[in-house]
């Protein structure tokens, strides 16, 4: 059974940083493309960042240069380092695993950027 558990969210002031983690189980982590998505109140879920099995990364224009996605296959964990946070980054962040042409995602962790 695929399980994805996010952690690390919280309240941070504009300009601050947060590091999110997503612990994965129930599948061969090293064989799955992993992504982070986010959903702000009243908005559709949107792509933030992805990392392939080979380590190639891709970012939404809105987070490029501020967010960094990484993975540790030994720990079955994907990370999202978020710097220079803005109020527009406020959202529920969830990780996504692409396994055998199917997307799975966790329940998410809330990130609130506010002074």
C-alpha positions in Angstrom: 0.0 0.0 0.0 1.4 3.3 -1.1 1.8 5.8 1.8 3.1 9.3 1.6 3.4 11.3 4.8 4.4 15.0 4.7 5.8 17.0 7.5 7.6 20.3 8.2 4.9 22.8 7.5 4.1 25.7 9.7 3.8 29.5 10.1 6.7 31.6 8.8 7.2 35.3 8.1 7.7 36.6 4.6 11.3 36.1 3.6 11.7 33.1 5.8 12.5 29.5 5.0 10.9 26.1 5.6 12.0 22.6 4.8 9.3 20.0 4.0 9.8 16.2 4.0 7.8 13.4 2.6 8.3 9.9 3.9 7.3 7.2 1.4 6.5 3.5 1.8 4.8 0.7 0.0 6.6 1.0 -3.3 10.1 1.0 -4.7 11.0 4.7 -4.0 14.1 4.8 -6.2 11.9 3.9 -9.2 9.3 6.6 -8.8 9.3 10.2 -10.0 8.4 12.4 -7.1 6.8 15.8 -7.1 5.5 18.5 -4.8 2.2 20.1 -5.5 0.3 22.9 -3.6 -3.2 24.1 -3.2 -4.1 27.5 -1.9 -7.5 28.3 -0.5 -10.1 28.6 -3.3 -7.6 27.6 -5.9 -6.8 24.5 -7.9 -3.9 22.2 -7.0 -0.8 23.3 -8.8 2.6 21.9 -9.6 5.5 23.2 -7.6 8.6 21.0 -8.3 9.5 17.5 -9.5 12.6 15.2 -9.4 13.1 12.2 -11.6 14.5 8.9 -10.7 17.8 10.1 -12.1 17.8 13.3 -10.1 16.7 15.7 -12.8 14.6 18.6 -11.4 11.9 20.8 -12.7 10.2 23.8 -11.1 7.2 26.0 -11.6 8.2 29.5 -12.7 6.6 30.9 -9.5 9.1 29.0 -7.3 12.1 28.8 -9.5 15.2 30.1 -7.8 13.6 29.9 -4.3 12.6 26.3 -3.9 14.9 23.2 -4.1 13.6 19.6 -4.4 15.8 16.7 -3.5 15.5 13.1 -2.7 17.3 10.5 -0.5 16.6 7.0 -1.9 18.3 5.4 1.2 15.7 7.1 3.4 12.7 6.8 1.0 12.2 10.6 1.5 11.8 13.6 -0.8 12.4 17.1 0.4 11.4 20.6 -0.5 13.6 23.4 0.7 11.7 26.7 0.5 13.5 30.0 0.8 12.4 33.6 0.4 8.9 32.7 1.1 6.0 35.0 0.1 2.4 35.3 1.3 1.4 33.8 -2.1 3.2 30.6 -1.2 0.6 30.0 1.5 -1.0 26.6 0.7 -1.3 22.9 1.6 1.8 21.2 0.2 1.5 17.5 -0.8 4.0 15.2 -2.3 3.1 13.1 -5.3 4.5 9.7 -6.5 4.2 8.6 -10.1 4.1 4.8 -10.1 3.1 2.7 -13.1 1.3 5.5 -14.7 -0.7 6.3 -11.6 -0.3 9.3 -9.3 -0.5 8.9 -5.5 -0.3 11.8 -3.0 -0.4 12.3 0.7 -2.7 14.4 2.9 -0.4 17.4 2.8 1.1 19.8 5.3 0.0 23.4 5.7 2.4 26.3 5.0 1.3 29.7 6.0 3.4 32.8 5.1 2.3 35.8 7.1 3.6 38.6 9.3 
